[in-house]
Amino acid sequence: MKSVDLPFTNYPLNSYPAEKNKVLVDDFRQSVNFFQSDVIFRNYIQHSFSSGGLSYMKDKLEVLGKEAAGRMNELSMLADKSGPELVKRNHLGETTNEIRFHPSYWELMRIAVKSEMFRVKWEPALRAEFKNEKQGLGFMAGYIFAMSECGQYCPLCMTDGVARLIDLYCGEDDKTRLMPQLYTDNPDGFFTGAMFLTEKTGGSDVGANIVVAELQEGENYLLNGEKWFCSNANADLIFVLARTNSEVQGTKGLSIFLVEKTLRSGSKNAIEFIRLKDKLGVRSMASAECMLKDTQGKLVGNESAGFKVMAEMMNISRLHNSIAALAVSRRALIEAYQFLSFRTTFGKNALEHALVRTKLTELGALNVANFYLVWRAIRALDGADNGNERELNLLRLINPMTKKWSAETGVYITRESMELMGGLGYIEDTVMPKLMRDVMVLPIWEGSGNIIILDMLRAMEKSKGFEMLCEEILLNATTNADFGNWVKAELDLLILFSVDLKALAQDEKEASARTFFEQLTSLFQISLLIAALNEESKKWIVPALGFLKVKYVSGELKKVKPLSLEVVKGLIAWDF
């Protein structure tokens, strides 16, 4: 039989260039501390916070930054691949109804507690000392933490919201008893929080909720019914919406109750976990379907005013959502940038290719714009919490704006960063697939895109947020000769369109609002970059401004008449 020479057989094995058979060049390196490496973040906090606040947080951020780039990364990958398990019964057939976590989950929780992301804003002495910037100081740690672990940042977000509601609406007895468990620096005594809001029948329309609460005595009620999507289901402290009078429909009939996992007697409260949600992402933490069966709860605030109380928790959650979107997309971008910096393709370093640089310019500009938008919203919350009416009105509009924009562009930045790494970015050995799965939930949580559009419309009609936002855009723009006149001209067009928008019929108003708010957001971002210019920041702000201006003028602002339901059904063409 005649032998056939395969192409590789002519290549002597002992001369195979193994030293060239590598994905990255030999001197590859990556960040060992996310806090130290993030020049944008360090520049911003240096110019935006007091020396006392920075002095208090700096050492903690140094430690957290090192953990996030190192040990946290391994723990996060483990927690993602070894998610929580529901244990309904023990070996004796006794109902246990417990959620078990991989040890990596609890190690991540310890790191979070030690970062003092909650202690700096809720411990009484620190809260008083840093009252003008406590939200920002706490979110500093949240930003670094979420760069490494987004899944567990959800329970931490809920915990902050629970602390806010207890602080604003609960009596002194409950504050004294529960708040120390939320701001403790001892991981073994730390309580986490949750809100049980969503039901099958309602979804985003919480006014359709049907869970009921029956008065027992005083402020104590028994709750019955099913909650459909309960994130951080194993929380120690839970705020639950329920109806005390089923005849009162809509959100006006909802009251809110504080439910404790463990009753004062030491016994478990009656919450049955039906099943855990099998989620696309954020797999490290437990989301569940929960049945309330004579579950004990305490009325918080006035009866039938529950949605107003819950809105406070949703508002702080939206800022956490924005920080998570910023952090995850920043991490994805950095992973791609580090990879490309040491990758040789077509005979030269990957960054030397024009198309690679063009894509990084786009993603980098979007990341920079989101960074200043998110931190402006956080600053507005600090101002509002300290009685600044202007910041309160501004927050009413820019909080949902920031949530929507950071989440949607965060998904895009993450996906495009994954593509920049090629096939390797798609492999589960790397962090990129986890980032992609985790970031996908952020446009959905705390108000999906359409809900946010409606919320911003209400904010325009019921607050002075739009007027104050326009004033800030104009004030920022006038400080810059290169962009000031252009920004003013574009703002004038938006203001004119806003008059037409308010006068439209509701259907046309809703359909036309998306493009209007997207352009308003972009113009606000550009103005924030102008305001943030300094000798160091111009390195990233000037190229970002150039990109964002070109992107902005390519848009088109127009009225939109929505299609009828019948036409839409014909367009989709799907029988079922």
N, C-alpha and C positions, 0 to 999 in steps of 0.2 A: 504494500500500500504506500502510495507516494505521500510524503510529508508535505504539509503546507506551512510556510513561514508566516506566522501572524506578525502584525506590525511591531508589537512590543518585544518580540523574541530577538530582534536585532539589537536591542538595547541591553548591554551587559548589566546584570543586577548590581554588581559591586560599584558601578558608576552612576546608579540612579541618583538624581539630585535631591535627596531627601530634605536637604536644608532649604530647598525652594518650595517644597510641597507643604505650604502653610497658608492658612487663611489670612493671617496678619503678619506684619513684619516683626522682627525679633524684639524691637524696643517698644512694643505695645505697652501702654499704661492707661489707667483709668482712675477716676477720682477715688480717693480714700476717705473723703469727708465732704458730704454734700453742702454743708454750711460754708466751709472754707472755699469750696470751688465755685459757688454761685455768686459771681461778681455783681450781677444785677440786684440780687436780693440784699447783699451786704451794702451796696451803695444806697439802696432805698432806705433801709432801716437806719443807716447812719445819718441820713438827712431828715428823717421823719419822726424819730422818737427821742425822748429825753435821755440825757446821759445816765440818769438813775435807772430808767427802764432797761436800757441797753446793758448797763453794768449788771443788773440782776439776771438778765436772760442769757448773756453772752456765754458763760461757762456751760449752761445747760444746752445751748444750741451747738456748742463745740462737741459735747458728748453725743448729743442726738445725731448730729451730722455724721460723726464717725460710725455710730451704730447703723444709721440708715444706709450708708455706703458699704457696710460690711456685714455684721452679724444679722441685722434685721433683714437683709436681702435673702439670706438663707432661710431664716425663720418664716418669712413671708411666702417663699416658694413651697416650703413644707406645709404651711397652714392652708395654702391654696389647693394643694394636691391631696391633703388629708383633712377634708372638711368635717364639719360637725355631724354627729350621728344622733338620731332619736332612739332612745331606749324606752320602750313602752312598759316592759315588764322585766322583773329579775328572774333568776333561775327557779324561784319558788312560785312563780306565777302571780306575784304581787305587782300591782300597778305602781310603777316608779315615775313614769312620765318625765324623763330627764333628757337633757341635751348634753352630750359629751363632746369635748373638744380635744384636739391634738395638743400635746404639751407646748408646741410652738405658739399656739394661740395665747396662752397665758404668759409666755415670755414676752410676746409683743405687747400685751397689756401692761406688764410691769414697766417696760420701756416708756410707754405712753404716760403712765402715772409719774414716773421719775422725771419726765420732761417738764412737769408742772404746767402743762397747757391749760389746765383748769384751776389749779391752785393760785396762779398769778392773778386770775380775774375774780375768784370767789372767796378766797380766804380773807377774812375781814380786814386785817392790818394791811395786806398787800393791795386789796381792793381800794382802800382809802388812799394809800400812797400813790397808786397808779390809776386813779379814777378816770383821768382824761385819755388814757391809752390802753386800758386793761384788755379790751377786745383785741387790739392789734398785737399786744404782747403774747396773748394766748394763741392767736392764729399764726404767729411766727413758728412756734413749735409744731402746730398742726400742719403747716406747709411742708416742713422738712420730713415729718413722720409720713405724710401721705405720698411723698415721692417714693417711698419704699413699700408701704402697705396701705392700700386704699380700702380693702375690704373691711378691715377692723376700724378704719376711720369712720365708718357708718355708726357703729355703736358709740364711738366717742362723740360724734356729732349729736346723737340722740341724748347722750348724757349731759352735754352742755345745754341742750334745749330744756331738759327736765330741771336742771339747776335754775335756769332762767324763770321758768314757770313757778317753781317753789318760791323763789325770791320775790317775784312780783305778786303772787296771788295766795300763797298759803299763810296760815297763822304762825305766830311766833313759836308755838310749840313744835310744829312740824319743821320749821326752819332750823331751830336749835337741834332737833333730833336728827335731821336728814342731811342738811348741807355739809357738815363735816365729813360725811361718807363720800361726798362727791368731789370735794377739793383736797382730800387727804393726799399726802405724799407717801403713804404706806400702801403698797399694792394689795396686801392681804386684807385690808379693810375697805377697799374701794368698791363703791356701788356704781353700776351702770344704769342708764335710762333707756326708755323707749316710748314711742307713741303708737297706739293701736287705733288707726284711723280708717283704713280702707275696708270696705265690705264688698261682697260679690255684686250686690244690686246697684251699688253706687259708683265704685272706682273713684275717679276724680270728682264726680258729683256726690260729695259727701252729704249733701242735703237729702239724698235718697236713702241714707243709712237707716237701719231698722233695729239695731241692738237696743234693748230696753233696760232701764234702771228703775228699781222699785225701792221706795223709801222704807227703811227699817226704823231708825230713830235719829234725830238730830241731822247730822250731815252724812250719815252712813247709809249706803245703798247696797242692794244686791243687783249685779249685772248679769244679763242673760242674752246669749246670741253668739254669732260667729263673726270673727274678724278675719279677713281674707288674706292680708299681706302684712305680717307683723315682723319687721326687721328688728334684730337684736331681741329675739323672742325670749331669751333667758334673762332679760333685764331684771334688776332688783326693784326698780321704780318705774311705773308705767302710767302714762296719761291716756285715758280711754274716753272716746266720745260715745254717748248713748242718749236715748230719749227717756225723759221722765213722764212725758205725755205723748202717746202715739198719735193723738188727734192733731197736734201741732206739727205741720209739715215743713220741710225745707230745713235750712241751717238754723232758722230761728227756734226750732224745737230741740236743738242739741245742747246737752249739758256736758261738762267734762269732769272726770273723776280720777283721783289719784289711787292707783292700785299697787299694793306692795306684794312682792312675790312671797315674802315671809311675814305672816301676821305677828302681832305683838305677843301672842301666846306661844310663838315659836313654830306653829304648824304652817304648812304650805297653804297658800291661797288657791282657790279652785280655778285653775287654768289648764285646760287639756290641749296638748299639742296634737292636732290631727295628723299632720305630716310636715316635713321640712320642704321648702321650695327648692327644686333642682334648678339653680340659676345659671345663666350663661357666665356671669362673672361674680366678683366679690364673694367668692366661695368660702372664704375663711370664716365668715360670720353666719349666724343662723337666722334665716327668715322662715316663718312658719305660718300655717293656718291654725288659728286658735279658737277653741270653743270656750265661752264663758258660761259657767253653770253655777249660779248663785255665788258669783265671784264678788268678794267684798271690795267696795270702793268708797272713797270719801269725796263728796262734792267739793269742787274747787271753784271759787268765784260764784257768781249768781246763777241760779237755775235758768236754763235756756240761753245762756250767754257763752256756751262752751266753744263755739267756733271762733269767737273773738279771742278767747284765751289761747286756743290752739294755734291761731294765726301768729302769735308771738313766737311759738316754737318753730313753726314753719319758716318764719322770716330768718331766724338764726340758722336754721338748717340749710336755707338757700345759700347763705354765705359759706357754710362748711362745704356745700356742694361745689361752689365756685372755687374754693381753695383746693379741693380734691381734683377738679378738672385742670386747674392750673398746674398743680404738682405732678399729676400723672403725665400730662402732655409735655411738661418740661423734662421729666425723666426720660420719656421716649425720645425726645429730640436730642438730649444729651447722649443717650445710648447710641443713636445713629451717628452723631457727630464724632464721638470717641472712636467708633468702629471705622468710619470713613477716613479718619485721620491717620490710620495705620493699615489701610487696605490699598493694595496695588492692583489696578485694573487697566488693561490695554497699555501696559508699559509705563504707567505713571500713577502717582498717588491719586486716589479717587477724588479728592477735593480739588484737584487741578482740572477736572472736567467741568466745562461751563454749565452743562445742564444740572449737574449735582449742586454746584454753587447757586444756581438760580432757584432750585427747589429749597435749599437751605435758607436762602434769602426770604422766600415766602414764609416758610415755617417759623423762622426766627422773628420776622416782623409781627406775625400773628401772635406769637408767644409774648413778645415785649408789650404789644398793645393790650393783651389780656392781663398781663401782670399789673400794669398800672390801673386798669379798670377795676380789677378785683380788690386791690388795696385801697382804692378810692372809696369803694362801697364799705369796706371795713372801717375806714376813717369816719364815714358818715354815721355808722352805727355808734361809734364812740361818742360822736358829737350829739346824736339824738339821745343817747342814754344820759347825757349830762345837761339835758334841757334845751339844746339848741334847736329852735323851731325850724330854722332854715335847713339844717341837716336832716331833720325828721321828714320834712316834705321831700327833700331830694332823695332820701333813702327809699321812700315809698315808690319812686319810679326806678331808681338805678339798681335796687336790689334784684327785682325780677329781671331787669335788663341784663345785669351782670351774670345772673344764673344761666339765662338762656344762651348768651353769646359765648361765655367761657366753656360751657358744656358742649355746644355744637362744634365750635372751632377746636376744642380739645380732642374730640373724636377724630376730626380731620387731621390734626397735627400728629396724633398717635398713629393713625393708619398710614399716613405718608412717610413717617419716620420708619415704620416697619418695612415699607417697600424699599426705602433707601438701603436697607441692610440686605436686600435680596432674600433668597430662600432661607438663609440662616435666621433672619428675623421672624420667620414663621414657625420655627422649631421650638418646641416646648422646653428644651434645655435652656433657652434664653428667657429673659424676663419679658420680652416684647409681647408674646401672646397673652400673658397675664395682664399686662397693662392694657392691651386692646380689649380684652374681655371686661376688665374692670371699668374702663372709661365709658363703655357703651351704656351703662345704666344712668349716667349723670344727666343726659338730656331728659330722662324719664322721671327720676326722683324729684320730689318737692315741686311738682308742677311741670308737666310736659310742655313742649313748645307752644301748642295752641292755647293751653291754659295761661301761659305766661303772656301771650299777646293780649288776651282778654284782660289780664290783670294790669298790664301797662295802660290799656285804654281806660280802665277805671281810675287808675292813678292820675291820668291826664285830666279826667273830668272832676275828680273829687279832692285833688290836692293841688298845690302850687309847684309841684315837682318839675313839671315841664318848663315853666317860666324860669325857675331857678337854675335848671340845667342849662337853658339857653344863655342865661346871664354868665354862668361859669365858663361855658365854651367861649363866649365872646371875650371875657376877661383874660382867659389864658391865651387866646389867639393874638390879642393886641400887643403881647409882649414879644412877638416874633415877626420880624420884617419879611422873612421869606414866605411864611405861611399865613400871616395874619389877615391880609385882604382876601385871600382865597377862602379861608375858613368863614369869614364874615359873610361873603357872598353866598356860600353854600348854606349857611345857617339861615339867611334871609329867605331862601327858597323853601327850606323846611318849615319855617314859621308860617309862611304863606299857605303851604299845603296843609298845615295843621288846622287852619281855619276851615278849609274845605272838608277836611276829614271829619271834624266834629259835626258838620252839618249834614253829612251823608245819612241815608237810611242805614239801619243797624247792620244788615247783611253786607252792604257795600263797605261800610265802615270797617267791619271785621276783616273782609277780604283785602282791603287796601292797606290795612295797618302794618302788615308784615314788612313790606319794603320800606315804609316810612320809619319804623322803629329800627330796622337794620341800618339804614343810613344815619339815623340819629345816633345810634350806638357807635358807628364808625367815626363820625365827626367828633363825638365826645372823646373817644380814645385818642384821636389825633391831638385834640386840645390838651389832654392829660400828658401826652408825651412832650408837647411844647413846654408845659409847666414844669416838667421834671428834668429839663435840660440843665446839666452842669458840666464842669470840665471833664469829669470821668464818664458820665452817662451819655455824652454825645457820641461815643464810639458805637453804641447800639441804638440810640434814639434817632440819630440823623439818617442812617440807612433805613430804619423802620419807617420813618416819616415819608421818605421818598417812595417806598413801596406802597404804603397805605394810601397816599394821595392818588397814585396811578390807579390803584384798585378801586378807590372810591368813585372817581370820575367815570369809570366804565359802567357803573350802575345806572339804572333808569328808574326814576320816580314817576309813578303813574297810578291813576285810579284803576281799580279792578272790579269788574262786575262778576260775581260768582255764578257758576253754572247751576242750573236747577238739578234737583235730585235725580230726576228721570234721565237727564243728559249724562250725568255722572255715572249712573248705573249702566247706561249704554256704552260709555267709554271703557269702563272696567271689564264689561263683557264676561261675567263669571256666574255661571248657574250653579246653585247649590240648594 
